[in-house]
Amino acid sequence: VKCERIDPHDWLRLISGGFIGLFGFIYLFVTSLRYGNPIDVSIIMTLPPMFVILIGVLFQKRRPSLLECVGVFVSFAGALIVILYGKGGVSGSDNFLGNLLATASAVCYALYLVILEKPSHTYRPVTMLRWVFLFSAVPALFLVPGMQYMPIFETDSITPWLEISFILICPTFLAYFLVQPAIKRIGSELVSLYQYMIPVFATVSAVMMGIDRLKWIQVVAMGVIIIGMVITNFDKRKRVS
């Protein structure tokens, strides 16, 4: 695919997006699951919208409206209910460390949305992601030594490889690929708000796979999440018009 030429002042944003927003986010998130409680990590991973707004206020002189803040907090409350009433996980080996890493991961994702918001208005997703993924691969090279001793290389089952392939293609490549035009059209704050839909899709998927049963409180919480998102969308469109 023929890509546009990158302006010199945009290189720092692309490098930061790869190092922080892609590698940092994924590596810290996976590591947090190793040490922390999955429920605690899930709650923390609904915080990027708040971090996006905070970053905008501190570094970009943005002033979010009261209605926008209300929408974010309403959606956060709904996500919290979905997670707390979902199927519980076992306690981690070091919950404090796991929660700390999950918080750092959420900050990395928020930074990714903010850092690449401006280039997203200039370049196509293919142009941006070819460099973002390349720069994220650089720190990942330091994880290669010793990888040959991991258990996955000792199993004869193809299932782990299929699962890793799914993670690589769908929630990694396709997710980041679709985020870029979304940032261009609705902005980083509203894109980050859709993070609250993750617990909803996770709950629905768990019910469809027979892993969990749907509770009425979860249905109410999903409705609360959607209401919060509608409030924020309405405020955004009202300010644009």
Secondary structure, DSSP 8 states (H G I E B T S, - for coil): -------GGGHHHHHHIIIIIIIIHHHHHHHHHHHS-HHHHHHHTT-HHHHHHHHHHHHS-----HHHHHHHHHHHHHHHHHHHTS------S-HHHHHHHHHHHHHHHHHHHHHTHHHHTTS-HHHHHHHHHHHHHHHHGGG-TTGGGSGGGG---SHHHHHHHHHIIIIIIIHHHHHHHHHHHHHHHHHHHGGGHHHHHHHHHHHHTTSS---HHHHHHHHHHHHHHHHHHHHHHHHH-
